[in-house]
């Protein structure tokens, strides 16, 4: 067989410069998955029943969004024009980059945070200004405001904030978010509320007050629909109308639409799972402290823990026992792990295994 010829097709420089994203590995289904903040019990039984009723005729036509948008907007207490359905939050981030970023533009983030903010900004050729969370894992509010107040020609085009933040779990106080939005006259601000269900804190109603504010939500966490990839982007109708012009016509599939509607209809399941995770998180925090780890206040369905030199051995030993946690290597030093809180039974199993290792 002849050797393949060398590829002579030009590739964008921004693509060649991208750092790879460490997505979940294959073969996780039969393990205790505490590494990527997923729902550990699965979606509502009502979701499964709704999916089972999808007909062959529905599968044969392109998705229709109007009715689902109307019903979900009622659930989120917004107008349909203030909401746009996306193929998960990743799709929302891609759409923001496609709509607002030119090559050479500046974006602002504070790290460590969700890797996809940097990924899509750099894919668009933007320059990333990265601040750092402090030793207490607090967002650098004053430094961000100083950058936001720069003249319009050098002010960041987009600011990305996750609250609760991934991987720190910490929440940015609403008084600080208000200061940031008041300073961001020339910057689009995305507030990523992927973990809202576990913190209970939201600024979604603020989209009526700040025309440069976008809020993102996902069904991947408490609703257990990570496999179907559906999220929502909320904002001023005018800015969303502009973004729809840069959007593909069918970003969300019919199964995801059906599942999302069924998920919001089953409020009892959502409340029950959220309560269980919060109890599990408290149990996890107490157990980690007993093993000598430093933990940080979390408003999410996970806990960030500093195990120092023991972290790598702990993660590998747990993996051999079929328990997955996430080592975080995007900190100034090694030793940090992020551990999801599933059910209390999940947490007890984890802590028993950790006792045998540590």
DATA-V241066 format. One record per backbone hydrogen bond with DSSP energy under -1.0 kcal/mol. NH is the residue of the N-H (numbers start at 0). CO is the residue of the C=O. Records with the same first field share a line. If there is no record, write none. Layout:
NH: CO / CO
This chain:
15: 11
16: 12
17: 14
22: 20
30: 27
31: 321
33: 31 / 323
47: 43
48: 44
49: 45
50: 46
51: 47
53: 50
58: 54
68: 64
69: 65
70: 66
71: 67
72: 68
73: 69
74: 70
75: 71
77: 72
81: 78
82: 79
83: 232
85: 230
87: 85
91: 87
92: 88
93: 89
94: 90
95: 91
96: 92
97: 93
98: 94
99: 95
100: 96
103: 124
104: 101
106: 126
107: 157
108: 128
110: 130
116: 113
118: 114
119: 115
120: 116
121: 117
122: 118
123: 119
124: 121
125: 120
126: 104
128: 106
130: 108
132: 110
133: 137
136: 133
140: 138
143: 139
144: 140
145: 141
146: 142
147: 143
148: 144
149: 146
153: 150
154: 150
156: 105
158: 187
159: 107
160: 189
162: 191
164: 169
168: 164
176: 172
177: 173
178: 174
179: 175
180: 176
181: 177
182: 178
183: 179
186: 183
187: 156
188: 211
189: 158
190: 213
191: 160
192: 215
195: 192
197: 194
199: 195
205: 202
206: 203
207: 204
208: 205
209: 205
212: 209
213: 188
214: 233
215: 190
216: 231
218: 229
224: 218
227: 224
230: 85
231: 216
232: 83
233: 214
234: 81
239: 235
240: 236
241: 237
242: 238
243: 239
245: 242
246: 243
256: 252
257: 253
258: 254
259: 255
260: 256
261: 257
262: 258
263: 259
264: 260
265: 261
266: 264
269: 265
270: 266
271: 267
272: 268
273: 269
274: 270
275: 271
276: 272
277: 273
278: 274
279: 275
280: 276
281: 277
282: 278
283: 279
284: 280
285: 281
286: 282
287: 283
288: 284
289: 285
290: 286
291: 288
292: 287
293: 305
295: 303
298: 168
302: 338
304: 336
305: 293
306: 334
309: 306
310: 307
313: 309
314: 310
315: 311
316: 312
317: 313
318: 314
319: 315
321: 318
322: 317
323: 31
325: 337
327: 335
336: 304
337: 325
338: 302
339: 33
340: 300
346: 342
347: 343
348: 344
349: 345
350: 346
351: 347
352: 348
353: 349
354: 350
355: 351
356: 352
357: 353
